[in-house]
Amino acid sequence: MPVLDKFVIEGGRKLKGEVRVGGAKNAALPILAATILCNGKSTIRGVPALRDVDTMCQILGILGIRVERNNDAITCEAEDEKKNTAPYELVNTMRASVCVLGPLLAKRGSARVSHPGGCTIGVRPIDLHLKGLQSLGAKIDIRHGYIEASANRLKGADIYLGGPYGSSVTGTENIMMASVLAEGETVIQDAACEPEVQDLARFLNKCGAKIEGIGSKILTIKGVKELHGTDYHIIPDRIEAGTYLVASVLSGGTITVRNARARHLGALLHKFEEMGIEVESGRDWCRVAPPKRIKPVDVVTQPYPGFPTDLQAQIMALLCFAEGISVITEKIYPDRFMHVAELTRMGANLRKEGPSVIVQGVKKLYGAPVQASDLRAGAGLILAGLVAKGTTELLRVYHIDRGYERIEDKLNSLGAKIERVAEEYPKRPIEEM
């Protein structure tokens, strides 16, 4: 029988103290992929110890990149530039793996990358990636579940990357990485503005790229002949920081979150203020004071600087305790509501209507066996378990390990009681599969 970890969470403990967040997972992954473009060594610092990072390092190793890790620093250097296949076995576990497509095509002239996988949060097509690469002159075929792309040398173009749910983050990153070595000028319109996209652009510029308009909806990229390696420190993880701030409010305690940039958390902090929660922040820290009552609010997830979809499950856990009715609308991934059923099992009063969930505040949640369907849903269920009456058993925590470094240790240091337990899961009978 397979063995998987679960969390056993004892609810009802007030959290207090200080916690430090690590580097941003969603910045680390594309920046690691971008080292494919560089001649010589690149050292990326502040990289968290996560399953997704380990997966990206394995993919880079298969692609001929020598990868060395020293604490939170990862050094990458190309040893064999003939390799161009990112296999299904690894790419299927992490959607961000598709970020190697652009660098491989630009630097090595060809790429063979499996269609990406990752969390089960709804359909997330990569058609914008492929259309953008084709605009740059790439020839693309889909064969046996693999994207096969080739080009003698990419040529600059005007590319529009707006999609039905807003700008594509990984699409912007892939096209930007492909464009830095393209001949001529590329203009990306309706580019994603997320801090992690900006961090990738700054890394590329430090390597010798020429990218203008960083942080805006229009990126102008002038192709160069080559990039060199560099030493770079990635930004803090705003989603991890937001998760601990929500935990602070939920528990009724006061947590100071270190290595957090308030300007990256503007939408969340604004919602806190609407709820009646006092917010304090400095250059690299944030703190929230627990309110006497939580006011209901409406939340709509949107591309940055709007409210992040990656904090939707966490804010839902918080709004379960608001005094009144809140509405959460998901405009990035309309199917990203698999945690609703699990929160309902714990006593939440939730009703899903299309891309929205109506949240009627309750006095208490109760511990129950629940399971994480994806990374951020898992985080939301941890938060619910921290304040639920009794004990919560959270299964499938491997999802959480993809994006949170030692989350149980960090929360326990603040006064939580979370135990990681290995448990055997029986295989389902064939007739039930």
C-alpha positions, 0 to 999 in steps of 0.5 A, spaced: 500 500 500 502 507 498 504 511 504 503 518 504 503 524 509 497 527 512 497 533 517 493 532 524 491 539 526 489 541 533 485 547 533 483 552 537 490 555 539 492 562 538 498 564 534 503 569 536 510 571 534 515 572 528 515 568 522 520 569 516 517 567 509 522 564 503 523 566 496 517 566 491 516 559 488 513 562 482 519 567 481 524 561 482 521 556 477 521 561 471 528 564 473 531 557 474 528 555 467 531 561 464 538 559 466 538 555 460 539 561 456 545 563 459 553 562 458 557 560 464 554 559 471 548 563 474 547 562 482 540 564 484 539 565 491 533 565 496 530 559 493 526 555 497 526 548 499 520 545 495 518 539 491 516 544 485 523 546 485 526 539 486 522 537 480 525 543 476 532 542 478 531 534 475 528 537 469 534 542 468 539 536 469 535 532 464 536 538 459 544 538 460 544 543 466 549 541 472 545 543 478 548 544 485 545 546 491 548 550 497 542 551 502 538 556 499 543 558 493 542 554 486 548 554 481 546 552 474 551 551 468 550 548 461 554 542 460 550 539 454 546 543 450 544 537 445 539 535 450 532 538 449 527 533 451 523 535 458 519 528 459 512 527 461 514 523 468 516 530 471 513 535 467 506 532 468 507 533 476 508 541 475 505 546 470 511 551 471 515 546 467 512 548 461 517 554 462 523 551 459 520 551 452 521 558 450 529 558 453 530 551 449 527 554 443 531 560 443 538 557 445 538 550 442 533 551 436 529 546 438 525 543 444 520 537 446 516 538 452 511 534 455 504 538 456 504 540 463 500 538 469 500 540 476 494 542 481 487 540 479 484 547 479 481 546 472 483 547 465 489 551 463 491 551 456 497 553 453 495 556 447 497 563 448 504 560 449 504 556 442 501 562 438 506 567 441 512 562 439 509 561 432 509 569 431 516 569 433 517 564 427 517 557 431 514 551 427 510 547 432 507 540 432 503 536 437 505 529 437 504 523 442 503 528 448 509 532 447 510 539 444 515 539 439 518 546 437 524 548 432 526 554 429 533 556 426 533 563 429 527 566 432 525 573 430 522 579 433 514 580 433 508 584 436 505 579 440 498 580 444 497 575 450 491 577 453 486 571 454 479 570 456 481 570 464 486 575 463 494 576 462 497 569 462 503 569 467 507 563 464 505 565 457 508 572 458 514 568 461 515 563 456 515 569 450 519 573 454 525 568 455 524 566 447 524 573 445 531 575 449 535 572 444 530 573 438 533 577 432 530 584 432 525 587 437 519 584 440 513 587 443 508 583 448 502 587 449 497 585 455 503 582 458 502 579 465 504 584 471 505 580 477 511 581 481 514 574 479 514 576 472 518 582 473 523 578 477 524 574 471 525 580 467 530 583 472 534 577 472 534 577 464 536 584 464 542 582 469 544 577 464 545 582 459 538 582 456 534 588 454 527 588 456 523 595 457 517 596 461 517 592 466 511 592 471 507 594 465 502 591 460 507 592 454 514 589 454 519 591 449 524 586 448 530 588 444 534 581 442 541 580 443 546 575 441 547 572 448 546 572 455 551 571 461 551 568 467 549 572 474 548 572 481 541 573 483 537 574 489 529 572 488 523 576 491 520 574 497 513 569 496 507 574 497 503 568 497 506 565 503 506 571 507 499 572 505 497 565 508 501 567 515 497 574 515 490 570 514 493 565 520 494 571 524 487 574 524 483 567 524 487 565 530 486 571 534 493 572 535 498 577 532 504 575 528 509 579 525 511 576 518 518 578 516 521 578 509 514 580 506 513 586 501 507 590 503 507 593 496 506 586 493 500 584 498 496 591 496 489 587 494 489 583 500 491 588 505 486 592 502 481 587 504 483 586 511 482 594 512 475 593 509 474 587 514 476 592 520 483 589 521 488 594 522 494 593 518 502 595 520 507 594 515 515 596 514 520 595 508 520 588 509 515 586 514 507 586 515 503 585 521 495 585 522 491 586 529 486 581 530 479 585 530 473 584 535 469 582 529 470 580 522 466 584 517 463 581 510 466 583 504 466 581 496 472 578 493 474 578 486 480 574 484 484 578 478 490 578 475 496 583 479 495 588 482 488 585 483 486 580 488 491 573 487 487 567 485 493 563 490 490 566 496 482 565 494 482 559 498 485 562 504 481 568 504 475 563 504 477 560 510 477 567 514 470 569 511 467 563 514 467 567 520 465 574 518 459 576 521 454 576 515 454 574 507 461 575 503 461 573 496 468 570 492 468 570 485 474 566 481 475 570 475 482 566 473 480 559 474 473 558 475 473 551 477 478 553 483 473 551 488 474 544 490 476 546 497 468 548 498 466 541 499 471 540 504 470 546 508 463 544 508 465 538 511 468 542 517 461 546 518 462 552 513 456 555 510 458 555 503 454 555 496 457 555 489 453 559 484 457 559 477 464 562 478 462 565 485 461 562 492 456 565 497 459 565 504 455 565 510 459 566 516 458 561 522 460 561 529 465 555 529 468 550 524 469 543 527 475 538 526 474 533 520 477 528 516 479 532 509 483 532 503 487 537 499 485 537 492 491 542 490 496 546 493 492 553 495 486 549 497 491 545 502 493 551 505 486 554 506 484 547 509 490 548 514 488 555 516 481 552 517 484 546 521 488 551 526 481 554 528 476 548 528 474 545 534 477 539 535 482 535 531 482 535 523 486 530 519 488 533 512 490 528 507 494 529 501 499 534 504 504 532 498 500 538 494 502 543 500 509 541 500 509 543 493 509 550 495 510 551 502 517 550 505 516 546 512 509 550 513 508 545 519 514 547 523 513 555 521 506 554 524 508 550 530 513 555 532 508 560 532 504 556 537 500 551 533 500 544 534 500 540 527 503 533 526 506 530 520 504 523 520 505 517 515 499 513 513 498 507 508 492 508 503 489 502 501 488 501 493 481 502 491 478 495 488 479 495 480 471 495 479 471 502 483 476 505 479 
